[in-house]
Amino acid sequence: MNASSAWLFGTVAIEGADRFPHALRRLKEAFPGIDWRPGPVRGLPGVRLVAEPGLVEGAFKIALDEGPRVTVSGGRTSGVIYGVEELIRRGAGAAGRLALDRLPTEDAPGLPYRIWWTWDHSTNWELSQVGVQEIGVFNPYGKPPGGFLADYKRLVDFCSRNRIPAVTIFGFLRDSHGGIPAAQELCRYGAERGVRILPGIAIGAYGGVYWEGDHKYNLATWLKKNPQFSAKMEKGVGFQLADLDFPLNFPASDYTVRACPSAPETMEWMEEAVSWLAETFEIGGINIESGDYGVCGCDRCVARRANEAEAARRVDDHGDSWSHSDMAADFPRLYRAANAKRDDLWIVCEMQWDNLLDPVASEVQKKLPKGAIYQHTANRSFWQRLRTELTPEYVAGLPTEPNIFRCQFACQWNGDDRTERYFFNARTFADMAEVAAKVGFEGLTVWGEPSPYQATVELSYLASWADGRGRTASSPSPARSTPIATGPRSAASSSAPRRSPRRSAGPARPRGAG
Ligand SMILES: [Zn+2]
């Protein structure tokens, strides 16, 4: 190859753009001076986009052959997208030329499950809108109807570029922000960009599957027609957090109702709703919890649980406000219902907070299916215990697998009267990712509600996964390329900061990988 072959310029074929339209979109944005021609590369200069079944989700390889021809192979859509973003980072510098002298390269995620957690009402990425809120779980939506897509499309764009493969959304379905069509559009938007949309739902709580609106899978709507299935709450609605300096307030409303999970009709209705969710939307998974604002205390529920240790943890105001026994009984049914409709979902089971080291329901938790993703949440004080007391041996003995952490601090839910959403939380996120990798957890969920408009927030997001095996952030921005006179392989060995993937074989059992 001569010097000019270390670039792509002029007319460049791009193969696979029909399957990965967002990859073509990004290349056109980054290199508007190149005449991108979708179609077979054959012997022409070009880029080939290939889903490679042998790569784990999010992993990619960029190869360079004579032509010059670049092949971006990725594990699922996210792998192809991350590979193209890397190609852009390494090859950028001129609108009309894509430099190839920093290729080939490859990378693979350390922690496979890197998830953001959000509520619709307090996710603020389009900051010119009215109606911004910053905390709460039973909130009306205050923005204009288009606000949901305006916020979440920006969020998805960021995730796609920065290797965050999934976002949980509570309030996914709400009449006042576009209902079903808006939710469908967001799922398509995310899928094209390699970002899994995970609706957050609760079992007979938090609105069921349709958070707010006149819909048959909305909990308040259903309970008004079927009041006999309402829960008889064990105590008042809500929860309090010992790591938060002020009391939370949960005024009764349609948002706060709850169904009794011991009524067979409740679980039949939930199964039907989850099936509908999985077939109606191009979701990437579901985040399922049992509801964290109190449990049904009817005779049937108490007898079914038969777990005094678990009940004892609910007595204190700062104690548990859920039932692991309920979760173990009900989650497997919803897991099966969703998987019957789609075979590539990340189905997250929320294990609630601050109890990983104090199990009260291990026996029933053995019923929880392998292959779901078990999310253990920590507030700040409990995290200080976890990071020193949790060991690989303990994790290996858990009834659940795979396991991930969820951070409930470094956000609005812990601390004093100041919100911590905009703090520099990078060290916390990196610490959690490192501990996760050390003890055998396979992921981390952090809050993704504030936009990276604040530099502290942006840095926290970018550093979230930046240490240990949690690292997925891309290489440092390469220096601007200069044309080279040697072939691409020798160029790569001499100048490209090639990184060997830490876990080239990937995690043991990534859902939907390959
Ligand atoms: Zn009950």
Residues whose N, C-alpha, C, O or C-beta is under 5 A from the ligand:
A	BS01	ZN	C260 P261 S262 C296 G297 C298 C301
